[in-house]
Amino acid sequence: MGGPGDPSEGTPEGSPGGGDEEYRSVVFDESFVRAARLQEFSAQERIADHAPAVRRRPPMRRGLSRQALILVVLIAVAFGTAIYMGVRHPYQTPAAQPAVEPARMTVIPLAPQGKVPGHTDPTYLYAHSPAAQYRVGAEGIPLPASRRTAHFSDGQVVDALLTAKEYIVRSSLDPGVLTGGQVRPVRVLLDADQLDQFDESFDRPAADGRHAPTGWLVRFDPAALELADDKIRVQGTLQIAETDASTLEVTADHTFVYALRAAGKAGKAGPTEAAGEKAGDRARAESEVSLFTVRRELHFRFDRDDLRLHTAQLVVSYVQAGPLSCAEDSTNRLHPLLAGQTAKAGGPAGTDPYATGSATALCGSLAISAQPRV
């Protein structure tokens, strides 16, 4: 008898290698079986559910899974971004900005044609001078009617005018600047690229058209004189224009009139008869007030950074001031002639027109009509 695993009739005849050899070409591997659409239930499943012997397997999903698809999309996006950034990236070198040019400045002293007129009352002097109708302080620096330009908004135009006005007020009307030796109130309003020139002007003043402190601001020697009236008279104009798509320019032209007297002489007329008539006249003259006139023509330039930072570029400063003596150096401080004084003889040294790098020394004559009538 054959074993339970053998066929009842034995191995079929004519089969040289037996039954296994006949079906060797149709033997299925494990992967083929797992991929079959039909799957036989287990004995337990058939007993419990009375189900058919086989069940249909769900079809295998073809293509990529959701996670793989998302990964492919992310890689594609990153690759495309890298290509775009390589061709046109946001960190390209910005266009070179034009360098801020150094400020050019000229200070011209105006010598009187005789004795400087004076009076004990500054109000009287103002009333009898060309400054009689001038306004007081910052009121004499009104802003013009302004409107937007081709490339700047109304607000930007107003910002430029306000910054220019603030510079003028601080550099011409601030008592701490005029007689206190302060410079910071003016310095903080300058473009950062001009600060080195500004600092060098005060560290090493020079009449070279670039480093005159009196070109940046108005200041006197507090040891020699003082303000007799803090109500400085002012009159002038402001004008603004767009010079190109990135620049605004403001032109300021103002005349300032200061009432001055010798330092420490307020209310000290001195003796007239006891100490002699000449001594009395001298003491009275020292206590008298005189007027000092400064005309400042300033040109400012503003780029978009200046407008944002509330700073200005001073391009040109042209100053005429008197009464001054041409023999006195007006580069560092202004030394006004006070009541009863006259201009010293002599003037600035001649200028060699063949020498390069030297500024031309200038001095004018103060018109009689510019002085008070006393």
TALINPE-V899271 format. One record per residue. SS is DSSP state (2 for helix, 1 for strand, 0 for the rest). Layout:
# TALINPE-V899271
SS, SS
This chain:
# TALINPE-V899271
0, 0, 0, 0, 0, 0, 0, 0, 0, 0, 0, 0, 0, 0, 0, 0, 0, 0, 2, 2, 2, 2, 0, 2, 2, 2, 0, 0, 0, 2, 2, 2, 2, 2, 0, 0, 0, 1, 1, 1, 0, 0, 2, 2, 2, 2, 2, 2, 2, 0, 0, 0, 0, 1, 1, 1, 0, 0, 0, 0, 0, 0, 0, 0, 0, 2, 2, 2, 2, 2, 2, 2, 2, 2, 2, 2, 2, 2, 2, 2, 2, 2, 2, 2, 2, 2, 2, 0, 0, 0, 0, 0, 0, 0, 0, 0, 0, 0, 0, 0, 0, 0, 0, 1, 1, 1, 1, 1, 1, 1, 1, 0, 0, 0, 0, 0, 0, 0, 1, 0, 0, 2, 2, 2, 2, 2, 2, 0, 0, 2, 2, 2, 2, 0, 1, 1, 2, 2, 2, 2, 0, 0, 0, 0, 0, 0, 0, 0, 0, 0, 0, 0, 0, 2, 2, 2, 2, 2, 2, 2, 2, 2, 2, 2, 2, 2, 2, 2, 2, 2, 2, 2, 0, 0, 2, 2, 2, 2, 0, 0, 0, 0, 0, 2, 2, 2, 2, 0, 0, 1, 0, 2, 2, 2, 2, 2, 2, 2, 2, 2, 2, 2, 2, 0, 0, 1, 0, 0, 0, 0, 1, 0, 2, 2, 2, 2, 0, 0, 0, 1, 0, 0, 0, 0, 1, 1, 1, 1, 1, 1, 1, 1, 1, 1, 1, 1, 1, 1, 1, 1, 1, 1, 1, 1, 0, 0, 1, 1, 1, 1, 1, 1, 1, 1, 1, 1, 1, 1, 1, 1, 1, 1, 0, 0, 0, 0, 0, 0, 0, 0, 0, 0, 0, 0, 0, 0, 2, 2, 2, 2, 2, 2, 2, 2, 2, 2, 2, 0, 1, 1, 1, 1, 1, 1, 1, 1, 1, 1, 1, 1, 1, 1, 0, 2, 2, 2, 2, 2, 2, 0, 0, 1, 1, 1, 1, 1, 1, 1, 1, 1, 1, 1, 0, 0, 0, 0, 0, 0, 0, 0, 0, 0, 0, 1, 0, 0, 0, 0, 0, 0, 0, 0, 0, 0, 0, 0, 0, 0, 0, 0, 0, 0, 0, 0, 0, 0, 0, 0, 0, 0, 0, 0, 1, 1, 1, 0, 0, 2, 2, 2, 0, 0, 0, 0
